[in-house]
Amino acid sequence: MTRIEDYAIVGDCRTAALISLRGGIDWFCLPRYDSASIFAALLGTEEHGHWTLAPSDPDATVSRRYDGDTLILVTRWETGTGVAEVHEFMPIDGGRVDLVRRVVGISGHVEFTSELRMRFDYARAVPWVRQVGDENGPGLRAIAGPDAIVVRGLEHHAADNVHRGYFTVEPTITENLTLTWYHSYRPEPDVLDIDAVLTETRDWWTTWASRIEHSGPHHEAVTRSLITLRALSNLDTGGIVAAATTSLPEQFGGGRNWDYRYVWLRDASLTLEVLVNHGFLHIAEHWRMWLLRAIAGNSDELQIMYGIAGERDLPERELAHLPGYESSTPVRVGNGAVGQYQADVIGEVMVGLESARTAGLTETKLSWSLQKSLLELVESTMERPDNGIWEMRGEPQMFTYSRAMIWAAFDRGVRAVEDYRLEGSADHWRELRDRVRDEIDTEGVHKDSGYFTQYAGSDEVDASLLLLPQVGFCAYDDPRMLATVAEIEQKLMRGGLVMRYRTGSGVDGLAGGEHPFLACSFWLVTQYAYSGRRDDALALMDRACGTANDVGLFAEEYNVDDERQAGNVPQAFSHLAMVQAADALAAQGADEAS
C-alpha cells in the first residue's frame, strides 16, 4: 500500500488529482473535490481505478519536485538506459477540466507503460469505453451516466477491463498524454494546445505566488502552504475545502475516517485570515460572497459546513464496496457533523471577517447585516452545550474553547462599532461578552491547578485552548495559559508532537484512538514564540515541519511510532497553522534553527 506521504497533488482550484511517488493517479474526483471519483485506488486496490504512468523498468528510481512556485509536478525517473521527466498539471480557468502528463526525454532512452483502469462513481460503474482516434492522434473515450472522459496522446489496448499502452522517449522526443472530463451529453472538447496551456498555467501560479507577502523563517514552506491553500479554494464559488480527500484514517485499520471535501465555516474562516494576512484580500471578498449566498435566508438555519457552492444537503453514508485505505473502514461520503451544533463557528467567522475589514475590505450593508444576524443567533443559542471544535460524537458539553469563541464573536461586534463606526448594539454585545468571560473564569479553569479545562467541570485539557491568546481572550503569558501549556505538555504530547485531546477519556463517543494533530503542534509553536520560549518554539517547529512530505504537503495527523502521515491530505488546517507559526517566529525575531 502506498503511504499517504507518497502522494503529491496537481489541481485547478476546483479539484485535484493525487499522484503517487510511483506515478499512479489513485484519487481523482471530477469536476469538483466533492464529486464522485473516477480513480479510487487510494481507498481500495487498483481494481477501484487508477492511471499509472511510469517506466517499464521496475528498478527505476524516482525523485520529484514542484516547478518553482507552481502546482506543476515534475517527477524525474532514472533507469539503466536513461533519464526522463514527467511534467503533470491541470490548466486553470480555461472553462474546461483537463489533466496533462507530459513525458520528456532527458538522456538515453526510457520506455514507459501507461496502465489505465477507469471506474466511475466511486468505483461503482465500469464505463463504456471505445477508441476514438482521429487526425490528432489516438484517443480513448469512457462514458458512464452523466460523466465522460477522453484520454488522448497514446494508443491504449484493452485486456480484462484494463487499458495499457507503451512508448519510449529520448532527448528528441516528448510525449503528451491528456485526460479531459466533460458531461457525457455534451460535445467532446477540442484537443489541447499543450505548449500554450503549460505556459499559461506556469504563469498563473507564478504570478499568484509573487503576491505573497512574507519574509522570515521557513519561507519556502510558507509559500508552498499558501499555494496549497489556494488550490483548496474554489476559483468559481469561493468555497474553501478542508482537504482533498475522504476517509484517509486517523487510526490505520480503524473507523475514524471522515469526508473532508466540504467547506467548514471554521476552517474556511481560518484559511481566509491567513490568506488576507499575506496579501490576498480579493480572496476574502470572494469568500464573503460565498458566505452570504450559503447563509442566505434565516440565520437560524445556519450549518457548520456546506458544499463547495453552498449546498446544504450533505448526508453521511458509507460505501461498503470500498475496502478502505489499509482496510480502514467504513469509507464515508458526506459528513454527519453537518447537523451538529458547534458553538465556536460564528466566532471564527467574525474573527476572519474582522481580519479582512482591518486589511481594507469595505463592509457592505448586506455583509454587516449578516454579521449582526449571526450575533443574534449566538445570543439565542449561547446557553446550549455543543459538540465542540473536534465534532465530538459523544454527549454535548460546555466546551471552554467554544465559550471563548462566543466571547470572540461578541468582542468583534463591539470592536466593529467602536473602531469602524458600524451601526450595532455595542453596549448589549459588551454585556454578553463580559458575561461569557466571567463564566469561563469561573467554570473553565481548574480550581486546584489553574489551567483552562476542556469543558466545565472537567479535569481534562484540550489543545484547542492554545487558540485562546490568538483570538485575544487572554495574554500568551497569562498564568492560566502557562498552566494550560504545562498540562498539555504532560498529557497530550506524544513523540514530541501534540494530540488534540485524550481519546481515552471517552468524550468523543468513538472507539479507537488517533495520532498527534499537526495543527495543534503548530499552535504550540505560536504559544512558545509569544511567551518567550524561543528555543522550544524553534525545536517544535522543526519537528512539526519535518512531518511534511517531499513536496511540502501536510496531512491531518502524524503517526510518530511508524513515522508516517495519517488522515486526510493535504489538510488546510495543518497548512494554515504552519503559516501562523512561521509568522509568530518572524514576529519574535526567531531565525530558523541551524
Summary of the structure (lengths in Angstrom):
residues: 594
radius of gyration: 24.4
end to end distance: 35.2
largest distance: 80.0
contacts: 2134
relative contact order: 0.10
helix: 36%
strand: 23%
